[in-house]
């Protein structure tokens, strides 16, 4: 059975934009769509009459609205929905174990929203076992349906295999090009030694090594997807800044992540953090194998 494209919904404009994107994605890949709303009954410690059926009705209404919205975009789409009795983070992480992709709404330029508040979105993105796509309410009311699939490539071909694979599959499904970006910085020995930098320049510069690394990482995916046009771009600078400069006009931005532990829980890397908050298009964060 084909894994589902799963989207968390809470009735907010951000989560409804995520439903739109998820429905389109499911239709593109011939996958089922799964809509999930987390709701956990927690009686208040005050002497009030509390009827759990009222918030339960509201939860079901949120899902019905999302179902109607998805069906309006793709009437023949296979769609299931469920109110999950759990906290948002726990519910979504459990859903991620069986999903092809998990879709969340995002306000951008601040905390992730769409079913989640505060650091919850970061917890899900940092620890989910499947790719997570963050979708914000589009300007003008329409999701981007043109442009390249922009992907950030780092490390070796093996390190970036999952990220590039996601980007090429997304581009192939959309009939789009892949624009692969590799950002690089000067090693400390060159940054603090003008003589070493001069020798490197005389040998043809350092950028040639970065270009070679990008070509090698892309080679197996070019072979696997020969009909997908590929644009290569190597630039000196931080990964977040270089990707954000290239993001206008992209229909999807794809980055990888390795979860980093801190005293307050899992944290995503600086590149993923930057593009999630500031990229103008949907952002897919793909866990490295």
HELIX and SHEET records of a PDB file:
HELIX    1   1 UNK A   13  UNK A   29  1                                  17    
HELIX    2   2 UNK A   52  UNK A   73  1                                  22    
HELIX    3   3 UNK A   88  UNK A   96  1                                   9    
HELIX    4   4 UNK A  120  UNK A  127  1                                   8    
HELIX    5   5 UNK A  139  UNK A  141  5                                   3    
HELIX    6   6 UNK A  161  UNK A  174  1                                  14    
HELIX    7   7 UNK A  188  UNK A  191  1                                   4    
HELIX    8   8 UNK A  194  UNK A  202  1                                   9    
HELIX    9   9 UNK A  207  UNK A  224  1                                  18    
HELIX   10  10 UNK A  239  UNK A  247  1                                   9    
HELIX   11  11 UNK A  270  UNK A  278  1                                   9    
SHEET    1   A10 UNK A  79  UNK A  84  0                                        
SHEET    2   A10 UNK A  33  UNK A  38  1                                        
SHEET    3   A10 UNK A   5  UNK A   8  1                                        
SHEET    4   A10 UNK A 101  UNK A 106  1                                        
SHEET    5   A10 UNK A 131  UNK A 136  1                                        
SHEET    6   A10 UNK A 282  UNK A 287 -1                                        
SHEET    7   A10 UNK A 252  UNK A 257  1                                        
SHEET    8   A10 UNK A 149  UNK A 152  1                                        
SHEET    9   A10 UNK A 178  UNK A 184  1                                        
SHEET   10   A10 UNK A 230  UNK A 236  1                                        
SHEET    1   B 2 UNK A 260  UNK A 262  0                                        
SHEET    2   B 2 UNK A 265  UNK A 267 -1                                        
END                                                                             
